[in-house]
Amino acid sequence: MTDWLETLEFNDDGLIPAIAQQHDTGEVLMMAWMNRESITETLKTGQVCYFSRSRGKLWRKGESSGQAQRLVEMRLDCDADTILLLVDQTGVACHTGRRSCFYQAVRDSKLVETTQPLVSPGTLYGRE
């Protein structure tokens, strides 16, 4: 299971970008970082685990919010420097309470919000 891990192009911090995409709709949900340990855990448990750069530790998606990602398939790009995670997302993927983290669009040289939060961040993280 781990031989192919040697082909991955991790950055100097031992991380690789991972894009989460809803497996049945193609909706791009988020981008986060993974390291060898989080990749191994994700494949072992079927629940997506990232590496949080701000916390400096593994981040099991949904552990505090309940908005988990079940892995359907893991893919690598042609250069083995980016991972695509096809997931089944429970609830919202973004900490802002939106389904996708990609809710800002540049239109006519202005940044525009394309979606509104479905749930407040306070509700997600038990602060309300």
QUIMOCOR-V276222 format. One line per field, one symbol per residue. psi: psi as a letter, one per 40 degrees, with the letter a starting at -180 (. if undefined). Layout:
psi=???
This chain:
psi=dedddeeigiadefihihhhhhdeeehhdihaiiaddddddddddehhhihhddefiihhheddeegihhhdihiiidefehhhhhihhhaidieeeidiegehihhfeihhheiiidiiddddefe.
